[in-house]
């Protein structure tokens, strides 16, 4: 007889495990199915280990510019790539174990294997086709295994995987995905990064800090295409100052491989083709949802362009089946997945006043050097939508804390509705802006007006003062510029 649950979640990434914890908190009997590693891609191969790598890169950058701070360090600092990677993997392993602890603490059953929805309310779990790899080895004790399980509510949280371009598919040796880029055995001397979204530009920034000759190729006119163009122009200038070579409005038309190098034929918008040879290439052209082999088509779940179609509460078109996170479409961000998981479960539990996920208020962060962070509409998008806007800007060059840090190249930019004072968007580039953007996220969620922001007292000296000054600038009241 099949074991029955109130909620079964397929996938234990940020969306899945957070949804499981919240479901258990609400008194729902909950199980989570995982085929490979608790914590999913984000914890094991994405968000967390990349930040560990970038922290090593940041310290190395500071060490190599110690003279700028009046410090003397003998000789040029260098990286022990094996130690850098080992630290990154250790961070992931620690958090991986933490997810297992959370499942046990919250009495969430872990079912090990691959799930397939056979009909609404039922899944069959078979043997995993994925080998259990570090940092999680061996399979945790006390988990359930293959068999049939039932639940009134099934949540698909299977995440996404790297997208591959025809003819330029990653091979694990010369053409890497983020999996290989996270743990190189040795540093390549030269590297091509195809794609300048968050994944591509973060790896480009990391490898450049490690002393690698890096070339970025982006098909769109600007790097980090989803960000505000004014902000990305500043980021590009700083990245190029650090030695990155960047091609925009360009594409890798084809590649040629040799024994230990790769040549990319880069075609620019004017039709010219330039051949660039490097030791390795990273394919960072986006990700696609893991919707295959789940039984979704058989039970009639609607999909679109490789993602499950949902409403603001995670509901699909089939009763009792839900989806959250990357598999449910962009923005493909861990914090969006977590929020969708909580919203979905609270709606299932029947809590009152559950608000649907507002994708327009999901912040985005890119942890390159310099950092980029944003929330809401870009200036171009606001104009495209016909909004009458006020735009405020404040340069880090006029901020005392940024100057003291030696990090005075940055910008805070805000966009308001001229008629209502509604904050439509905020965009930042510079030191620690990924930690600052949440102030604007909270303001947007609370429907804060420009007047309330201008009367908020920001501590001095902090980089956060650029946020208030940008608001003041939008209304002709800037004080320090």
N, C-alpha and C positions, 0 to 999 in steps of 0.2 A: 504494500500500500504506500502511495506517495506521501512524503512528509509535506504538511501544509503550513504556509506562512501567510501573514497579512501582506507583506511586501517582500519581493525578491528583486535585488538590484544586480544587473549584469555589468560587471566592471568595477574596479576598486580604485579608480583615479580620484582626483580631488572632488569631482561631482559625486561619484558613487559612494565613497566612504563617508563623506559628510552627510549625504542623504541617509545613509544607513544609521549613522549616529543620531541624527534628528528623529528618524522614524522610531528608533528604540526609546528615545527620550519621551516620545508621545505615546508610548505604551503599545506600539505595534510590534508583533513578532516578525523579526526581520532576518533575512539572509542575504549574503553578497556572494556572487560567483566571480572567481578570478582564475584566469588561465596561466598567468605568468609571474606577476609580482605585485604585491600589495602597494598601493600608492600610485600605480599607473605610470604613464610616460612622464608626467610633470615631475614627480618626486624622484624617479629613478633615472630618467634620461633627458629631462627637459629643464623646467624652471629652476629647480634646486641645484643640481650639479653644475649647470652653466653659471649660476651666480657664484658658486664656489670658485670656479675657474676665473671668473672676472674679478673676484676679490684678489686672487693671487696676482692677476695682471695689474690691478690698481696699485697694489703695494710695490710691485716692480717698477711701475711708472714713477711713483713717488721717489723710490730709492735712486733711480737714474736721474732725477731732477733735484736731488737733495741740496745741491749748491744753490738753487733758487731760494731755499729756505735758510741759508746761512749755515748749512751742515756740511761736514766733510766726510765722505765715504770713499775709501780708496778703490780706484778702478771702477770699471763698468759692471753693474750687477747683471747676473744672468739667471736663467731659470733651469731648475732640474725638472724636466717635463714629467718624468715618472713620479716624482714626489708630488708635483702639482696635481696630476691625475689621481694619484692615490688619495690625496686629501679630499678631492671632489667625490670620489667613490665612497669614501668613508662617511662623508656627510649624508649621502643618499642612504647608505646602509643603516645609519642611526635612525633616520626618519622612517625608513621602511619598517624597522622594528617597532617604531612608535605607532604606526597604523595598526599593526597586529595587536599591540597593547590596547588601543582604543576599541577594536572590535571585541576583544575579550572583556574589557571593562564595561562596555555597553551591552553585553550579552547578544552580540550579533554573530550568527553562525556564518562561518566561512566555508564555502563549497568550492573545492578545487577542480577545475576542468573547464571545458568549453560548453556554453549554454546555447540551446536552440529552442525557440518558441514553437511548440507544436500546435498550440491553439491558445486563444485568450485564456489566461489563468493557469497555463501549464508550460513547464520547460523540461527538457531532457538534457542532462549534463553528461557529456562524454569526455573521453581522455583528451588532455590538452595536446594540441599539435605543436605548441611552443615549448622548447626546453626551458626548464627553470634555470635562470642565469643569475649571476651575482647582481645586486648585493644580497639577494634572497636565496640562500641555499643551505640546507635542503628545504623541502616543503615544510611549512610550519606544522607543528604537532596539533592534534585535536581538530583538524578540519575535516569536513565531510567530502565525499567524493562522487563518483559517477552514479547516476540514477535519475528518477523522475521526481520532480518537485512541483507543488502547486501553490498559487497565491492569487488573491483577488486582484492584486496590483503588481505589475511587472514594469520595472524601470530600466530602460536601456541606457547605459552609460559607458559605452565601449570606446569612446575617444576617437582619435584620428592617427594617421600615419603619414610619413613624408610622401608628397606627390612626385611622380617621376615623369619627365618629358620623353616622348618617344625618340629613340635613337641616342638619348643621353641618360640612360638609366644608370643609377648608382650600382657599382660593382663591388663595393667594400674595400677596394684597393686604391685605384686611381681616382674614382669618383665616389665621394663620401656623402652620406646623410649625416644628420646630427649624431647618430649612434657612433659612427667611426670618429667624427670630429671631436667627440667628448673624451676619447681615450686613445690618442695617438701613441704608438710605441716610441717614435722619434718625431721631432718637429721637422716638417718640410721646410726647405729653404724658401720656397715660393708657393703661392696658393691663389687659385681663382675661386671667387665666391659668386655663384650664379643666383641672383635674387637678393634684394636689399630690404626685405621685411625685417621684423624683429629678430628672427633666428639668424638670417644671413648677416645682418649688420653687427649683431653681438659676437658672432664667431670671427668676423672680419676684424673687429676691434680687439678681441682677445689675442688672435694670432699675430696681429701687428705689434701688440705690446710684448709678445714673446720674441720679437725680432724677425718675424717672417715677412717676406715681400708679398703684399696682398693686393690683388686686383678685384674690384667688385663690378659686376655687370648687371644692370637693371633695365628691364624693358620699358618701364614707365619714365616720364620726363624727370621725376625727382626720386631720390632715395626715400625709403620709408613712406611709400605712396599714400597710406591712409592718414598720415599726419599733416598738419598745417604746413603749407609750402614755405612760409616765412621761417618757421622753426627748423624745417629740414635743411634749408639753405645754410643756416648757421651751423647746424650739425655737420653738414658736408664740408664746409670750410675748415672746421676744426679737425675732422677726420683726415682730410687731405693734408693739413698742416702736420699731422702725425705721420704722414708718409703713405697713406692709402691712395691707390689709383682707382678712380671711380669713373665708369662709363654709364651714362643714362641714355634713355631712348635707344637702347642697344640690346641685341639678343645674341645668345650663343646659337649660331646656325647649325654647327656640327662640331664634333670633336674627333681628334685622331689620337690614338694611344700608342705609346712605345713601351718598352719594358718597365721604365720607372718614371715616366713623365706623361703629360697630357697636353695637347695643343688645342686650344679653343679658337674657332673661327668666329670672331665677334663682328656682327653686322650692325652698323649704325644706321640712323634714320635716313641719311643721305645715300644709302646703298653701298657705301664703302665697307670693305671687309679687312679686318686686322687680325693677324694670327698672334695669339698669346700663348706661350709655353710656360708651364709650371709643373712642379712636382706632383701636386694634387689639386683636385677641384671639389668644392662643396656644392651640392645641389640643394638650394634652399628656396624652391619655387612654390612653397605653400604645402598644405596638408590636405588630406581627404578623409572623410568619415569612414569608420570601420562599420559598415552596414552589411557586409557580406556574411553568409553562412549563419545568420541568426534566425532564419525562418520568417523574416519580416514580409517578404513578398507573398509567401504562402498564406499568411493570415490577413493580407490586404493592407498592411501599413503603408501609407503614402510616403514616398521619398522624392527629393528634388535635388538634382545636381550632386548626388552622392551623400546627401544628408537627410535625416528623418525630419519630416514636417511636423511642427508642434504649434500649440498656441502659447500664450504667455505663462501658462501653468505647467507646461511640459506634456500636455495631453496630445496624443496622436489622434488620427481619425478612427481608431479602433478602441472601443471601450476596454479599460483595464490595462492598456499598454501606453507607456510614457517614454519620453527620451529627454536627456539633459546633456549639457556639455558640448564638446566638439562634434559629437556625432549628430547633434541637433543644429549644427550650422554656426556661422560666425556671429559675433566675434569669438574666435577659438582661443579662449583665455581661461586659465584655471579658476580665477575668482568668479568669472561668469558662471562656470560650471557649478561651483559651490553654491552660489546664490540660487541658481535654477533648481538645484537639488533640494534645498531647504523649502523653497516656494512650492515645489511639486509635492513634497511629503506633507507639508502643512495643509495644502489643499485636499490631499487624500484623507488626512485625519479630520477634516471638517472644521478646522479652526476658522473663526470669524475674521473678516477684514484682511484676508490674504491678498496682497497686491501682486499683479502679474509682473514679471521681469521687464524692466524698462531698459532695452539695449542702448538707448541714447544716453544713459547715465553710467555706462560701464567704462571705467578708466582703462587706458592702455599705457604700458610702460616698456621702454626699450633701454636695456642696461649697458649700452655701449659707453664709450668715453668720447664726447660728453653724453650724459643721460638725456633721454627724451620722455616726456610724459604728457598725457592729455586726457580730456573728457569732453564729451559733447561735440557740437558742430565746429568744423573749421570755418574760417572766414569765407572761403570760396563756397562751401556748402550752404552757409547761412544766406549768402547773396543769391545762390541758385534757387533757394526756397522762397525768395522774395522778401526776406526779412529786412526791415529797416534797422540798421545796427549801429552801435557805437563800439569802437575798438580801442582798447588801452594797451600800452606796452611799457615795460620797464626793464632796462638793461642791467645785468649783473655788474657791469662796469661802474655803476653808481651805488652799489650796495656794499657797505662797510665790511660785513662778514665775508662776502665773496672775495673781496680784495685781500682781506687778512688770510684767507684760505689759499690765496694764489689761484683762485678759480673764478676769475672775473669775466670769462667769456660765456655769456648765457643771456636768456631772455624769458620774461614772463609776459604772456599775451592773453588778454581776456576779451570776450565778445558778449555784448549785452543787446537785448532788444531795446531800441531807442524809446519806444512808447511805454513799455511796461516795467523796464528795469530788470527783466528776467535775465539771469546769467545763462547764456546759450552754449558757451564753450570756454575752455581754458587750455592753454598750450604752453609748455615749458621746455626749455633746453638748458642744461647746465648741471652743476654739482648737486647731487642728491634730490633732484626734482621728482624722482620716483617716490620719495618719501613725503614730498610736499603736496602732490596733486590731490591727495585725499581731502585736504582742506576744501578744495573746490567741489569735490564730489559730495561732501556733506552739505555744503552750501546749496548745491543744486537740488539735493534730496529734500532739504528743508524749505525749498522755494525762497531762498534768501534773496533780498533785493540789493541793488547797489548801495543804497543808503545804509542798510544794516552792515554790509561789509566795510563800508568806509568808516563806520563808527566802532568797529571791532578793534581792540587794542592788540597789536602784534608785538611780541617781545623784541627787544633790541640788545645786542646786535644779532640778527639771524638772517639767513637767506630768505626766510618766509616773508620778510618785509617787502620783498619784490612783488608779492601777491597783492598786498594792499595798495602799493604804489601803482601797480598796473590798473587796478580798479579806479583809483583817483585820476589816473591819466585819461581814462575813458570819458571822464566827466570834467576835464579841464582843471583838475585840482591837485595834480601831482606836486609833491613837496620837495623831492630830492633830485630833481633832474631839470 
